[in-house]
Each structure stands twice: as C-alpha cells, then as structure tokens.
Amino acid sequence: MTGTGRPHRVALVGYGLAGSVFHAPLIAATEGLALDTVVTSSPERQEQARAAFPDVRFAGSPDELWERADDLDLVVIASPNKTHVPIATAALKAGLAVVVDKPIAGTAAEARELAALAEERGLLLSVFQNRRWDNDFLTLQKLIADGELGDVQRFESRFERWRPQLKGGWRESGDPQEIGGLLYDLGSHVVDQALALFGPVVRVYAEADVRRPGAETDDDTFIALTHANGVRSHLYMSAVTAQLGPRFRVLGSVAGYVKHGLDPQEADLREGKRPQPGAEWGVEPESLWGTLGAGESPLTGGGRPVETLPGDYPAYYAGIATALRENTAPPVTALEAAAALDVLEAAHRSAREGVTVEVSA
C-alpha cells in the first residue's frame, strides 16, 4: 500500500504473451498492487484485457502515461525487447518506478545506465526473472543449502522445446535491433539461474546454431560457464530438440539431483488459472518429482524421490509491492540483470568467433 493506504497503481505496457499471461494476472493477484492501465493500440487485445479486467483503463501508447504520471506508481514493460530501454528511460524520467521483462536491455552497458538513472531519481527498477521462482529451482536451492549434494561441481540446465516450424514475429527476427533468438530469450533465464545459484562467472564458451529452414537467428544454443568458485554450468537452449533431456542434472561431491519436466505455472496461467490466497498453486504431481542419489540411474529406479517445492511466481510481485511500500531493494535488481547480460554478450562473441571469452568476476 502507499502512504495513503491505497494500492500502488500499475500501468502495463504491452498485452501480448508476456503481458496477458504473466504480468497482468500476477499483478491483479498481488495485495498492494492494482492494475490501472493497459497500454496497447490493438482493439483485439483491448477487448481481451477488458474481458479479464473490466475496470482497467487503456492507453494507445506509452507517451500517454507520462501525461498523467501523477496518477500512477509503477510501469511494467512487457513490450518487444527493442522497446525496453527507451520506455524504461522515459518512465524513470517521468518519476515512475519500473519493472522490465527480461532481458532488460540488449547490452550490459544499457542496463547499467538504466540502473544509474533509477538510483539518481531514487526509483525502483527491477527485472522480471520469474524463473527464480520455478518449482525445480526452489527445490534445487534448498538441496544445495541443506548440503544434500555436497560441493556442487557441475550444473546442467536444459530449456528445450520441439518446435520445428517457425512461428514468425520479432522473437525469430535476424535483425540485431530486435534482440531476438534463444540466447537472449531462454538464455536470459538459464544464465540468471546459474548466477543466482553459483555466483560470478570468469569464463564463457558458447555454440549457437540456426537449424530450422528459413530461420534468421539462433534456435539451438549451448553455453559453458566457469564460475569464480569453480562450479561449471552447462546450459542448453533449443527449439529443435526431438527428445527432451532433464531440466536439471546437478552433480556434487556427495550426490546428484536429476529433474525432468517444466514448472506447471506457465501452463496454468496460459489456461486461465489464477493464483488465489490460500489456494494450492505451483504444485506438481509426485510422478514428476526429481531424484537424489549417487551411482544410480533415475531411469532404472535409482535414487530417492525428492518432493518438488511449489513454484511461486506470485512471490515476485509480492516482493515488488513490499519494495514500493518500504523503499527496499526489489526481488531482482537491474545490476543483477546487467551481470547476466555480461555473460550473454560474452556467449554471443564466443559463438561468433569460436573462442573462449574471459569475463571479469
């Protein structure tokens, strides 16, 4: 709540997949936040938003928001990647707190410039890295914290899909200005998770391929990271994986953890399900639990099942509401996003030049 006791009023820029499936439902479900305005020039998307949120107002462009900035508290940017920096800059200059969908920018330098502007203005700036609240990630965090794996030596993370046909749109554009391709899309998630788990990176090697006929940007990418603490992360992103591997395979000095399948929250949100206070959310069936063990194969029943903790995407916006109310740090900072972009830029260079790239930890 604000100092007047009312919820913080939120304007959501963009009502495509990110805006309609993730941001709008989660904002609306968060105590202390109110979805006030949706920015979209599409009549169809306006109708879709009105059906889901009857009291919402509309604006045809972000510029309309700056004209009534005093009526708003937070701008959430879920528009195409190339618009993130200019819209975030304008919002901060208008005196508004900002949440940006990942990636916050195309370069780490731009992310740090936004962070500096937010600090100068005394405003919240955060990045929507929702997969820090995936069920498998939360479970892995707990296993590591509890010492169940011993010292982690290798972290394998796969975000693979089977989409042999192109869908089109800016995400598959080869224009560098669009910031498309899997490296900056799924890569933003898997790199952020690796950094959150194991800290700074000192060395990056990557391979990025364009596999599908007619594709213009990477759709099958691998990144190898060497963390400053010695952990190695092997990260896979693909749209052309005919047989999916485990989401996580994490190998430690005492045991390993293997987990298949994706967190259910995105599928539930796509189906129109919404988190409700006190209701079960982000829970998966026992058949999908991962296994923990040593010298055993999960395929032959080896290892013991580990109950997967519930996923918790609502925790992100609950953290944003708290940060706005108490003037504290947000759940994900722009500088954390900049560190991930350092790695993504190094991976892009590595794949392009066929070299291993050193990164300042």
C-alpha positions in Angstrom: 0.0 0.0 0.0 1.0 3.6 -0.4 1.2 6.1 2.3 -2.5 6.9 1.8 -3.4 3.3 2.2 -4.4 2.7 -1.4 -2.8 0.1 -3.6 0.0 1.1 -5.9 -1.4 1.8 -9.4 0.2 -0.1 -12.2 0.4 0.6 -15.9 1.2 -2.4 -18.0 2.9 -1.7 -21.4 2.1 -4.5 -23.8 -0.6 -7.1 -23.8 0.9 -9.9 -25.9 2.1 -13.2 -24.4 4.1 -11.7 -21.6 1.6 -9.1 -20.6 -1.6 -11.1 -20.8 -0.3 -14.5 -19.5 2.2 -13.5 -16.9 2.2 -9.9 -15.8 -1.5 -8.9 -15.8 -2.7 -11.9 -13.8 0.1 -11.8 -11.3 -0.3 -8.0 -10.7 -4.0 -8.4 -10.2 -3.5 -11.2 -7.7 -1.0 -9.2 -5.6 -2.1 -7.4 -2.5 -0.9 -3.8 -2.6 -1.0 -3.5 -6.4 -3.8 -2.6 -8.7 -3.8 -3.0 -12.5 -4.9 0.5 -13.6 -3.9 0.9 -17.2 -3.0 -1.4 -20.1 -1.1 0.1 -23.0 -1.9 -1.4 -26.3 -3.1 0.0 -29.6 -4.7 -3.3 -30.7 -8.5 -3.3 -30.4 -8.5 -7.1 -30.1 -6.0 -7.0 -27.2 -8.0 -4.2 -25.5 -11.1 -6.4 -25.7 -9.2 -9.3 -24.3 -7.9 -7.2 -21.4 -11.3 -5.7 -20.7 -12.9 -9.2 -20.5 -10.3 -10.3 -17.9 -10.1 -7.0 -16.0 -13.4 -5.0 -16.5 -12.2 -1.9 -14.6 -8.9 -1.4 -16.4 -8.2 1.7 -18.4 -6.4 1.9 -21.8 -3.7 4.0 -23.5 -2.7 3.7 -27.1 1.0 4.4 -26.5 3.4 4.8 -23.5 3.6 8.6 -24.2 0.0 8.9 -22.9 1.2 7.6 -19.5 3.8 10.3 -19.0 1.0 12.9 -19.4 -0.7 11.5 -16.2 2.3 10.2 -14.4 0.9 11.6 -11.1 -2.0 9.1 -11.3 0.4 6.1 -11.5 3.1 4.5 -9.3 4.6 1.7 -11.3 5.1 1.0 -15.0 5.6 -2.7 -16.1 7.2 -3.1 -19.5 6.2 -6.2 -21.4 6.6 -4.9 -24.9 9.1 -6.2 -27.5 12.7 -6.3 -26.4 13.9 -3.4 -28.5 11.5 -1.0 -26.7 12.6 -1.9 -23.2 15.3 0.7 -22.8 13.5 3.7 -24.3 10.3 3.1 -22.5 12.1 2.4 -19.2 14.1 5.6 -19.6 11.0 7.6 -20.3 9.2 6.1 -17.3 12.0 6.8 -14.9 12.3 10.4 -16.2 8.6 10.8 -15.5 9.2 9.8 -11.9 7.7 6.3 -12.1 9.1 3.0 -10.7 9.7 0.4 -13.3 9.6 -3.4 -13.8 11.0 -4.6 -17.1 10.5 -8.1 -18.6 13.7 -9.9 -19.4 16.1 -9.1 -21.0 16.1 -5.5 -19.6 18.3 -4.4 -22.5 20.4 -5.6 -25.4 23.7 -4.8 -23.6 25.0 -4.7 -20.1 26.1 -1.1 -20.6 22.5 -0.1 -21.3 21.3 -2.0 -18.2 23.8 -0.2 -16.0 22.8 3.2 -17.5 19.2 2.5 -16.5 20.3 1.4 -13.0 22.2 4.6 -12.6 19.2 6.7 -13.8 16.9 4.9 -11.3 19.4 5.4 -8.5 19.7 9.1 -9.4 16.0 9.5 -9.3 15.5 7.4 -6.2 13.2 5.0 -8.0 12.7 1.2 -8.0 13.9 -0.6 -11.1 13.6 -4.3 -11.3 13.6 -7.1 -13.9 11.0 -9.9 -14.2 13.2 -13.0 -13.8 10.2 -15.2 -12.9 12.1 -18.5 -13.2 13.9 -17.9 -9.9 10.5 -19.0 -8.6 10.2 -22.1 -10.6 9.4 -25.2 -8.6 12.6 -27.1 -9.6 14.8 -24.1 -9.0 13.4 -23.5 -5.5 13.9 -27.2 -4.8 17.5 -27.2 -6.0 18.3 -24.1 -3.9 17.1 -25.9 -0.8 19.0 -29.1 -1.6 22.2 -27.1 -2.0 21.5 -25.1 1.2 20.9 -28.3 3.1 24.2 -29.8 1.9 22.4 -32.7 0.2 24.7 -32.6 -2.8 28.0 -31.8 -1.1 30.1 -29.4 -3.1 28.4 -28.8 -6.5 30.8 -29.5 -9.3 28.6 -29.3 -12.5 25.2 -27.8 -13.1 23.4 -28.9 -16.3 20.3 -26.9 -17.2 18.2 -27.5 -20.2 15.3 -25.4 -21.6 14.4 -27.4 -24.7 11.4 -27.5 -27.0 10.3 -29.3 -30.1 9.2 -26.5 -32.5 10.4 -27.5 -35.9 8.2 -24.9 -37.6 8.9 -21.2 -37.4 6.2 -19.1 -35.7 7.4 -15.7 -37.1 7.5 -12.4 -35.3 10.2 -10.3 -33.8 11.5 -13.1 -31.5 12.7 -15.0 -34.6 14.0 -12.0 -36.5 17.6 -11.8 -37.5 17.7 -8.0 -37.1 20.0 -7.3 -34.2 17.9 -4.4 -33.1 15.1 -6.8 -32.2 17.2 -8.7 -29.7 15.7 -11.9 -30.8 16.9 -15.5 -30.7 17.1 -18.1 -28.0 20.4 -16.7 -26.5 18.6 -13.6 -25.2 15.2 -15.3 -24.7 15.7 -18.6 -22.9 19.3 -17.7 -22.2 18.2 -14.8 -20.0 16.5 -17.4 -17.8 19.1 -20.1 -17.6 22.1 -17.7 -17.1 20.2 -15.8 -14.4 19.5 -19.0 -12.6 23.2 -20.1 -12.8 24.4 -16.8 -11.5 21.8 -16.8 -8.7 23.0 -20.3 -7.6 26.7 -20.2 -8.1 27.8 -16.6 -8.4 30.0 -14.7 -10.8 31.4 -16.2 -14.0 35.0 -15.9 -15.2 35.0 -17.8 -18.5 32.4 -18.3 -21.2 32.3 -20.7 -24.2 29.2 -20.9 -26.4 27.9 -22.5 -29.6 24.9 -21.0 -31.4 23.3 -22.6 -34.4 20.5 -21.8 -36.8 18.9 -25.2 -37.5 15.4 -24.6 -39.0 14.9 -23.8 -42.7 14.3 -20.1 -43.1 15.3 -19.3 -39.6 17.2 -16.0 -39.1 18.6 -16.3 -35.6 19.8 -18.9 -33.2 17.4 -21.7 -32.3 19.9 -24.3 -30.9 22.4 -22.9 -28.4 24.8 -24.2 -25.7 26.7 -22.2 -23.1 29.5 -23.4 -20.9 30.3 -21.2 -17.8 33.2 -21.4 -15.4 32.2 -19.7 -12.1 34.7 -18.0 -9.9 34.1 -20.7 -7.2 35.0 -23.5 -9.7 31.5 -24.7 -10.5 30.9 -25.4 -14.2 27.5 -24.7 -15.6 26.4 -26.3 -18.9 23.3 -24.6 -20.3 21.2 -25.7 -23.2 18.5 -23.8 -25.1 16.8 -25.3 -28.1 13.7 -25.2 -30.3 14.7 -28.3 -32.2 15.1 -31.0 -29.5 13.2 -34.1 -30.7 13.9 -35.9 -27.4 13.9 -33.6 -24.3 16.7 -34.0 -21.7 16.3 -33.4 -18.0 15.5 -29.9 -17.0 18.3 -30.1 -14.3 21.1 -32.5 -13.7 23.3 -31.3 -10.9 26.3 -33.2 -9.8 28.0 -32.8 -6.4 30.7 -34.4 -4.4 28.1 -36.4 -2.3 25.1 -36.9 -4.6 23.4 -35.8 -7.8 19.9 -34.4 -8.5 18.0 -35.1 -11.7 14.7 -33.4 -12.5 12.6 -33.7 -15.7 9.7 -31.6 -16.8 8.8 -27.9 -16.7 7.3 -26.0 -13.8 3.5 -26.0 -14.2 2.9 -22.3 -13.5 3.2 -21.1 -17.1 0.9 -23.8 -18.5 -1.6 -23.0 -15.7 -1.5 -19.3 -16.5 -2.0 -19.9 -20.2 -5.1 -22.0 -19.4 -6.5 -19.1 -17.5 -5.9 -20.4 -14.0 -5.1 -17.7 -11.4 -3.3 -17.8 -8.0 -5.7 -17.3 -5.2 -5.0 -16.6 -1.5 -4.9 -19.8 0.5 -5.3 -22.0 -2.6 -2.9 -24.5 -3.9 -0.6 -23.1 -6.6 2.5 -24.3 -8.5 2.2 -27.9 -7.2 3.2 -30.8 -9.4 2.3 -34.5 -9.1 4.6 -36.9 -7.4 5.2 -38.6 -10.7 7.3 -35.6 -11.8 9.4 -35.3 -8.7 13.2 -35.4 -9.2 15.6 -37.9 -7.7 18.6 -37.6 -5.5 21.3 -40.2 -5.3 24.9 -41.4 -6.2 26.0 -44.0 -8.6 22.4 -44.7 -9.7 20.3 -44.1 -12.8 16.8 -42.5 -12.4 15.8 -44.5 -15.5 16.1 -47.7 -13.6 14.6 -46.5 -10.4 17.8 -45.4 -8.7 17.9 -42.6 -6.3 15.3 -41.4 -3.9 12.4 -39.2 -5.0 12.6 -35.6 -3.7 9.3 -33.8 -3.3 9.3 -30.7 -5.5 8.6 -27.5 -3.7 5.6 -25.5 -5.0 6.5 -22.9 -7.6 5.8 -19.3 -6.6 5.6 -16.7 -9.4 3.3 -14.6 -7.2 6.3 -14.0 -4.8 7.9 -11.7 -7.4 5.2 -9.1 -7.4 4.6 -9.5 -3.7 8.3 -8.5 -3.4 7.7 -5.6 -5.7 4.8 -4.4 -3.6 6.9 -4.7 -0.4 9.8 -2.8 -2.1 7.5 0.1 -3.1 5.8 0.2 0.3 9.0 0.0 2.4 11.5 1.6 -0.1 13.7 -1.5 0.0 15.5 -3.4 -2.7 13.4 -5.3 -5.3 13.5 -9.1 -5.7 15.7 -8.8 -8.8 17.9 -5.7 -9.4 19.0 -4.1 -12.7 22.6 -4.7 -11.7 21.9 -8.4 -11.4 20.4 -8.3 -14.9 23.5 -6.5 -16.2 25.7 -9.2 -14.8 23.7 -11.8 -16.8 24.0 -9.6 -19.9 27.8 -9.6 -19.4 27.6 -13.4 -19.8 25.2 -13.3 -22.7 27.3 -10.8 -24.6 30.4 -13.0 -23.9 28.5 -16.0 -25.2 27.4 -14.2 -28.3 31.0 -13.3 -29.0 32.2 -16.8 -28.2 29.8 -18.4 -30.6 30.5 -15.9 -33.4 34.3 -16.0 -33.2 34.8 -19.6 -31.9 36.7 -18.5 -28.9 36.5 -18.8 -25.1 35.9 -15.4 -23.6 37.2 -14.2 -20.2 34.8 -12.3 -18.0 35.6 -10.0 -15.0 34.0 -11.6 -12.0 
